[in-house]
Amino acid sequence: MYKILAINPGSTSTKISIYEDEKEIFEETLRHSDDELEKFNKVADQYAFRKDQVIAFLEKNQFDIHELAAVVGRGGVLPPVKSGAYEVNELMLDVLQNRPKVEHASNLGGMIAYEIAKLVGVKAYIYDSVAVDEMEPIAKISGIPEIERESLLHALNMRACAIKMAQKLNKPYEECSFVVAHLGGGITLSVHKEGKMIDLVSDDEGPFSPERSGRVPCRPLANMCFSGKYTKQDITKKMRGNGGLKAYLNTVDARDVEKKIHDGDETAKLIYEGMAYQIAKGIGELATVVKGQMDAIILTGGLAYSKMLMDWVQERVAWMSPVEIMPGENEMEALTFGVLRVLRDEEKAHEFTE
């Protein structure tokens, strides 16, 4: 039996869970106030503070960390990496702490995992970093030579759902083709073929979401940028944070939107169905990458709990492939099950190099 501690740092919280094999013993979210975090100049500076909070919580709940077989942290914004597990090494720590590609809370995952694992004498891992890049060269072409398409997506939950779906089909993941839509505060989609995510629709290339604008017409956006009315920060906020449902309906909560619809708000219905329409378009876009040959279309993320939204999406895409709905983020399970496969020698962990 393997006990695994999973750590998933967010901007103002740190989620932790402990599993015994596939069974979750507990999950907890440790909240961090603005007053606590504003003391730190950089995200990386928070790691000792957050590590100590995790250890204190485990001690308070009388969990002996020496029972752990491994520790896994959410993978940060590293240089492009492969999917799957990476053992945390000194080079990775140096990149995350001193020269991260982007300042992001997920960078703390590997750092905290490493420090706790060192106390126990076991290995620390990250799994399916947000920087997973398996795109084929043809998929990176943007149309402007100075701009290359990047692989930034909800890789952890997407790949976990794809692996789970392959198991349901009794097929190796490496022999399946899927289109996976992660539907959360931001929406990203990916196409999986032969065990790799070979192309994607990022959260600024496709459907609008509760708080992001998604793909918008380039010429009006360029005009807006150079109108003199907005700063770069204003435009960025319109695209990420104040776009999508928030811009149209002043809410990021799908439940509020559905209440408006049930109360007869036709504008809310049009916008919400418009989001489903764009999700379906994104799925159709990626279906062309595998020439329509898909084992399943997978809908996941928090918005997948919305039956209304899922029904609208399925109406438009079910003719292409069977549709499987796997609601929720499932991040802690995905981290744990990935490392569990490593401990069982079903997967090999990669070595991080530059």
C-alpha positions as CSV (number, residue, x, y, z in Angstrom):
1,M,0.0,0.0,0.0
2,Y,1.4,3.4,-1.0
3,K,0.5,6.6,0.9
4,I,1.0,9.7,-1.3
5,L,0.8,13.4,-0.3
6,A,-0.4,15.7,-3.1
7,I,0.1,19.5,-3.0
8,N,-1.7,21.9,-5.3
9,P,-0.8,25.6,-4.6
10,G,-3.3,28.2,-5.8
11,S,-2.9,32.0,-5.7
12,T,-4.5,32.3,-2.2
13,S,-4.7,28.7,-1.1
14,T,-2.8,25.4,-0.9
15,K,-4.9,22.2,-1.4
16,I,-3.5,19.1,0.1
17,S,-4.7,15.5,0.0
18,I,-3.4,12.1,1.2
19,Y,-4.3,8.9,-0.6
20,E,-3.8,5.2,0.3
21,D,-3.4,3.8,-3.2
22,E,-6.6,4.9,-5.0
23,K,-8.5,5.8,-1.8
24,E,-8.5,9.3,-0.6
25,I,-8.0,9.6,3.2
26,F,-8.6,13.3,3.3
27,E,-8.5,16.6,1.4
28,E,-8.1,20.0,2.9
29,T,-7.7,23.5,1.5
30,L,-5.4,25.8,3.5
31,R,-6.4,29.5,3.0
32,H,-3.8,32.3,2.9
33,S,-4.9,35.8,3.6
34,D,-3.7,38.8,1.6
35,D,-1.9,40.1,4.7
36,E,0.1,36.9,5.0
37,L,1.1,36.8,1.3
38,E,1.8,40.5,0.8
39,K,5.0,40.1,2.9
40,F,6.6,38.2,0.0
41,N,8.1,40.0,-2.9
42,K,8.0,36.9,-5.3
43,V,5.7,33.9,-5.4
44,A,8.8,31.7,-4.9
45,D,9.5,33.4,-1.6
46,Q,6.2,31.9,-0.2
47,Y,7.4,28.3,-0.3
48,A,8.8,28.0,3.2
49,F,5.7,29.7,4.6
50,R,3.3,27.4,2.8
51,K,5.5,24.3,3.5
52,D,5.4,25.0,7.2
53,Q,1.6,25.4,7.0
54,V,1.2,22.0,5.3
55,I,3.4,20.3,7.9
56,A,1.7,22.0,10.8
57,F,-1.7,20.9,9.5
58,L,-0.5,17.3,9.1
59,E,0.9,17.2,12.6
60,K,-2.2,18.8,14.1
61,N,-4.2,15.9,12.5
62,Q,-1.7,13.4,13.8
63,F,-0.5,12.2,10.4
64,D,3.0,10.8,10.4
65,I,4.7,12.0,7.3
66,H,7.2,9.2,7.5
67,E,4.5,6.8,6.3
68,L,4.6,8.5,2.9
69,A,5.9,6.6,-0.1
70,A,6.1,9.8,-2.3
71,V,5.1,13.5,-2.4
72,V,3.7,15.1,-5.6
73,G,3.3,18.8,-6.3
74,R,1.4,20.6,-9.1
75,G,3.8,21.1,-12.0
76,G,4.7,24.8,-12.5
77,V,5.4,26.9,-15.6
78,L,8.7,25.4,-16.6
79,P,10.3,25.4,-20.1
80,P,8.3,23.0,-22.3
81,V,8.2,19.5,-20.8
82,K,6.8,16.1,-21.7
83,S,3.6,14.8,-20.2
84,G,3.7,12.5,-17.2
85,A,5.9,12.5,-14.1
86,Y,9.2,14.3,-13.4
87,E,11.3,13.7,-10.4
88,V,12.0,17.0,-8.7
89,N,15.8,17.7,-8.9
90,E,18.1,20.6,-8.0
91,L,18.0,22.0,-11.6
92,M,14.2,22.1,-11.5
93,L,14.2,23.8,-8.1
94,D,16.7,26.4,-9.4
95,V,14.4,27.2,-12.4
96,L,11.2,27.3,-10.3
97,Q,12.8,29.5,-7.6
98,N,15.2,31.8,-9.4
99,R,14.2,31.9,-13.1
100,P,10.7,30.8,-13.6
101,K,9.2,31.3,-17.1
102,V,6.2,33.0,-15.4
103,E,5.5,33.9,-11.7
104,H,2.7,31.5,-10.9
105,A,1.5,29.7,-7.7
106,S,1.8,26.3,-9.4
107,N,5.6,26.8,-9.3
108,L,5.5,26.3,-5.6
109,G,4.2,22.7,-6.0
110,G,7.5,21.1,-6.8
111,M,9.4,23.2,-4.3
112,I,7.1,22.3,-1.4
113,A,7.0,18.6,-2.4
114,Y,10.8,18.5,-2.5
115,E,11.2,20.0,0.9
116,I,8.7,17.6,2.6
117,A,10.0,14.5,0.7
118,K,13.5,15.4,1.9
119,L,12.4,15.2,5.5
120,V,11.0,11.7,4.9
121,G,13.7,10.4,2.6
122,V,11.4,9.7,-0.3
123,K,11.2,11.1,-3.9
124,A,9.2,14.2,-4.9
125,Y,7.5,14.5,-8.2
126,I,5.5,16.9,-10.3
127,Y,3.0,15.5,-12.8
128,D,1.5,17.0,-16.0
129,S,2.9,20.5,-15.6
130,V,0.9,23.4,-17.1
131,A,3.9,23.6,-19.4
132,V,3.4,20.2,-21.1
133,D,4.2,20.7,-24.8
134,E,3.6,17.8,-27.2
135,M,2.3,19.9,-30.1
136,E,3.4,18.8,-33.6
137,P,5.4,21.4,-35.6
138,I,2.5,22.0,-37.9
139,A,0.3,23.0,-35.0
140,K,2.7,25.7,-33.8
141,I,2.3,27.8,-37.0
142,S,0.2,30.9,-36.2
143,G,0.2,32.9,-39.5
144,I,2.6,35.6,-38.2
145,P,6.2,34.4,-38.2
146,E,7.1,36.4,-35.1
147,I,4.4,34.6,-33.1
148,E,4.5,30.9,-32.4
149,R,1.5,29.1,-30.9
150,E,2.2,27.9,-27.4
151,S,1.1,24.9,-25.3
152,L,-0.6,26.3,-22.2
153,L,-3.6,24.3,-21.1
154,H,-5.2,22.4,-18.3
155,A,-3.0,19.4,-19.0
156,L,-3.3,17.7,-15.6
157,N,-7.1,17.2,-15.6
158,M,-7.4,16.7,-19.4
159,R,-4.8,13.9,-19.6
160,A,-6.2,12.2,-16.4
161,C,-9.7,12.1,-18.0
162,A,-8.3,10.8,-21.3
163,I,-6.4,8.0,-19.4
164,K,-9.6,7.2,-17.4
165,M,-11.7,7.1,-20.6
166,A,-9.2,4.7,-22.3
167,Q,-9.4,2.4,-19.3
168,K,-13.2,2.5,-19.6
169,L,-12.9,1.5,-23.2
170,N,-10.4,-1.3,-22.3
171,K,-7.8,0.2,-24.7
172,P,-4.3,1.5,-24.0
173,Y,-4.3,5.4,-23.9
174,E,-1.6,5.3,-26.6
175,E,-4.1,3.6,-29.0
176,C,-6.9,6.1,-28.5
177,S,-7.9,9.4,-30.0
178,F,-9.9,11.9,-27.9
179,V,-10.9,15.6,-28.0
180,V,-11.0,16.8,-24.4
181,A,-12.7,20.1,-23.4
182,H,-11.8,21.5,-19.9
183,L,-14.6,23.9,-19.0
184,G,-13.7,26.1,-16.0
185,G,-13.0,29.8,-15.3
186,G,-11.0,29.5,-18.5
187,I,-11.7,27.0,-21.3
188,T,-9.1,25.0,-23.1
189,L,-9.4,22.0,-25.4
190,S,-6.9,19.4,-26.5
191,V,-6.7,16.6,-29.0
192,H,-5.0,13.3,-27.9
193,K,-3.5,10.9,-30.4
194,E,-1.1,8.0,-29.7
195,G,-0.6,9.1,-26.1
196,K,0.2,12.7,-26.8
197,M,-1.7,16.0,-26.8
198,I,-0.7,17.0,-30.3
199,D,-2.7,20.2,-30.6
200,L,-5.0,22.4,-28.5
201,V,-7.2,25.4,-28.4
202,S,-5.9,27.7,-25.6
203,D,-8.1,30.0,-23.5
204,D,-7.3,33.0,-25.8
205,E,-7.9,31.1,-29.0
206,G,-11.3,29.6,-28.6
207,P,-14.5,29.7,-26.6
208,F,-15.2,32.5,-24.2
209,S,-15.7,31.4,-20.6
210,P,-17.0,32.7,-17.3
211,E,-14.2,35.3,-17.0
212,R,-12.2,35.2,-20.3
213,S,-13.0,36.6,-23.7
214,G,-11.6,33.7,-25.7
215,R,-11.0,34.3,-29.4
216,V,-12.1,37.8,-30.5
217,P,-11.9,39.5,-34.0
218,C,-8.3,40.8,-34.4
219,R,-9.0,44.0,-36.3
220,P,-11.5,45.5,-33.7
221,L,-9.2,44.3,-30.9
222,A,-6.2,46.1,-32.6
223,N,-8.3,49.2,-33.0
224,M,-9.3,49.1,-29.3
225,C,-5.7,48.7,-28.3
226,F,-4.5,51.8,-30.2
227,S,-7.6,53.9,-29.5
228,G,-5.9,55.7,-26.7
229,K,-8.8,54.8,-24.3
230,Y,-7.2,51.7,-22.8
231,T,-3.8,50.7,-21.3
232,K,-2.3,47.3,-21.9
233,Q,-3.4,46.3,-18.4
234,D,-7.0,47.4,-19.3
235,I,-7.0,45.2,-22.4
236,T,-5.5,42.3,-20.7
237,K,-8.1,42.5,-18.0
238,K,-10.9,42.5,-20.6
239,M,-9.4,39.3,-22.0
240,R,-8.6,37.6,-18.7
241,G,-10.7,38.4,-15.7
242,N,-13.4,40.6,-17.0
243,G,-14.3,38.9,-20.2
244,G,-16.9,36.3,-21.1
245,L,-19.9,35.8,-18.9
246,K,-18.7,38.5,-16.5
247,A,-18.6,41.1,-19.3
248,Y,-22.0,40.2,-20.7
249,L,-23.9,39.2,-17.5
250,N,-21.8,40.6,-14.6
251,T,-21.3,37.1,-13.0
252,V,-18.8,34.3,-13.3
253,D,-21.2,31.8,-11.7
254,A,-23.0,29.5,-14.1
255,R,-25.7,28.9,-11.4
256,D,-26.5,32.6,-11.4
257,V,-26.8,32.5,-15.2
258,E,-29.1,29.5,-15.2
259,K,-31.3,31.2,-12.6
260,K,-31.6,34.2,-14.9
261,I,-32.6,31.9,-17.7
262,H,-35.2,30.1,-15.6
263,D,-36.6,33.6,-14.7
264,G,-37.1,34.3,-18.3
265,D,-34.0,36.4,-19.2
266,E,-33.6,35.9,-22.9
267,T,-30.2,37.7,-23.1
268,A,-28.8,35.4,-20.5
269,K,-30.0,32.4,-22.5
270,L,-28.5,33.7,-25.7
271,I,-25.1,34.3,-24.1
272,Y,-25.0,31.0,-22.2
273,E,-26.0,29.1,-25.3
274,G,-23.4,31.1,-27.2
275,M,-20.7,29.7,-24.9
276,A,-21.9,26.2,-25.6
277,Y,-22.0,27.0,-29.4
278,Q,-18.3,28.1,-29.2
279,I,-17.3,25.1,-27.2
280,A,-18.8,22.9,-29.9
281,K,-17.0,24.9,-32.6
282,G,-13.7,24.3,-30.7
283,I,-14.4,20.6,-30.5
284,G,-15.1,20.5,-34.2
285,E,-11.9,22.4,-35.0
286,L,-9.8,19.8,-33.2
287,A,-11.7,16.9,-34.6
288,T,-10.2,17.8,-38.0
289,V,-6.7,17.2,-36.6
290,V,-7.5,13.4,-36.3
291,K,-9.6,13.5,-39.4
292,G,-12.8,12.8,-37.3
293,Q,-11.4,9.5,-36.0
294,M,-12.2,9.9,-32.3
295,D,-12.9,7.3,-29.6
296,A,-14.7,9.9,-27.5
297,I,-15.3,13.5,-26.9
298,I,-14.7,14.3,-23.2
299,L,-16.3,17.2,-21.4
300,T,-14.7,18.0,-18.0
301,G,-14.2,20.9,-15.5
302,G,-16.5,22.7,-13.2
303,L,-18.9,23.8,-16.0
304,A,-19.5,20.1,-16.9
305,Y,-21.8,20.0,-13.9
306,S,-24.3,22.2,-15.8
307,K,-26.8,19.9,-17.5
308,M,-28.2,22.8,-19.5
309,L,-24.8,23.7,-21.0
310,M,-23.8,20.0,-21.6
311,D,-27.1,19.3,-23.4
312,W,-26.4,22.2,-25.8
313,V,-22.9,21.1,-26.5
314,Q,-23.9,17.5,-27.0
315,E,-26.6,18.5,-29.5
316,R,-23.9,19.9,-31.7
317,V,-21.1,17.4,-31.4
318,A,-22.7,14.0,-30.6
319,W,-22.9,13.1,-34.3
320,M,-19.0,13.1,-34.5
321,S,-18.3,10.7,-31.6
322,P,-19.6,9.3,-28.3
323,V,-19.6,12.1,-25.6
324,E,-18.4,11.4,-22.1
325,I,-19.0,13.9,-19.3
326,M,-16.5,13.9,-16.4
327,P,-17.3,16.9,-14.3
328,G,-14.9,18.6,-11.9
329,E,-11.3,19.6,-11.8
330,N,-10.0,16.2,-10.3
331,E,-6.6,17.7,-9.8
332,M,-5.6,15.9,-6.6
333,E,-6.7,12.5,-7.9
334,A,-4.8,13.2,-11.2
335,L,-1.6,14.1,-9.3
336,T,-1.8,11.1,-7.1
337,F,-2.8,8.5,-9.7
338,G,0.0,9.6,-11.9
339,V,2.6,9.1,-9.2
340,L,1.0,5.8,-8.2
341,R,1.6,4.6,-11.7
342,V,5.2,5.5,-11.3
343,L,5.5,3.7,-8.0
344,R,4.0,0.6,-9.6
345,D,6.4,0.8,-12.5
346,E,3.5,1.3,-14.9
347,E,5.1,4.6,-16.0
348,K,8.7,6.0,-15.9
349,A,9.4,9.4,-14.4
350,H,11.3,11.8,-16.7
351,E,14.5,13.5,-15.7
352,F,14.3,17.3,-15.9
353,T,17.0,18.9,-18.0
354,E,17.4,22.2,-19.9
